């Protein structure tokens, strides 16, 4: 198993453990009844390959700042 080296992903993973909705998805994943959600090699819950970020203001703030930064995406692109 790979070790996470990204502190942001480490925090996301810890917050996911306390997220009731994601834990309900985890049950469905383990039962094989969920195809859009999965768990990556680091134990992070993902939706169609994208990291699921819990509704935690500090995490959302980091993402919002990244979206607003001109350095985070290619010029002219509106989505990450």
C-alpha positions in Angstrom: 0.0 0.0 0.0 1.3 3.4 -0.9 1.7 6.1 1.8 0.1 9.4 1.2 2.6 12.2 0.9 0.2 15.0 0.4 -0.8 16.7 3.7 -4.1 17.9 2.1 -5.0 14.3 1.0 -4.1 13.1 4.5 -6.6 15.7 6.0 -9.2 14.8 3.4 -8.9 11.1 4.3 -9.3 11.8 8.0 -12.3 14.0 7.4 -13.9 11.4 5.2 -13.9 9.0 8.2 -16.2 11.4 10.0 -18.5 12.1 7.1 -21.7 10.2 7.6 -22.7 10.3 3.9 -19.3 9.0 2.7 -19.4 6.2 5.3 -22.8 5.2 4.0 -21.2 5.0 0.5 -18.4 2.9 1.9 -20.9 0.3 3.0 -22.3 0.2 -0.5 -18.8 0.0 -2.0 -17.9 -3.0 0.3 -21.2 -4.7 -0.7 -20.4 -4.2 -4.4 -23.6 -2.1 -4.9 -21.8 1.2 -5.7 -20.0 1.7 -9.0 -19.4 5.4 -9.1 -17.7 5.6 -5.8 -14.5 3.7 -4.8 -11.5 3.7 -2.6 -8.1 4.3 -4.0 -4.8 2.6 -2.9 -4.4 5.2 -0.2 -7.8 4.6 1.4 -9.2 7.9 0.0 -12.9 7.8 -1.1 -13.3 8.9 -4.7 -16.2 9.6 -7.0 -15.4 8.5 -10.6 -11.8 8.9 -9.8 -12.1 12.4 -8.2 -11.4 12.9 -4.5 -14.5 13.4 -2.4 -14.0 16.3 -0.1 -16.1 16.4 3.1 -18.1 19.5 3.9 -15.4 21.0 6.1 -14.9 24.7 5.8 -11.1 24.6 6.0 -10.8 22.1 3.3 -13.3 23.9 1.0 -11.4 27.1 1.6 -8.2 25.5 0.3 -10.0 24.3 -2.8 -11.6 27.6 -3.5 -8.3 29.4 -3.2 -6.8 26.9 -5.6 -9.6 27.5 -8.1 -9.1 31.2 -7.9 -5.4 31.2 -8.4 -4.1 31.9 -11.9 -1.3 29.5 -11.2 -3.5 26.4 -10.6 -5.0 26.0 -14.1 -4.1 26.6 -17.7 -5.0 30.1 -19.0 -8.5 30.1 -20.4 -9.6 27.0 -18.5 -12.5 27.4 -16.2 -12.5 24.0 -14.5 -10.0 22.0 -12.6 
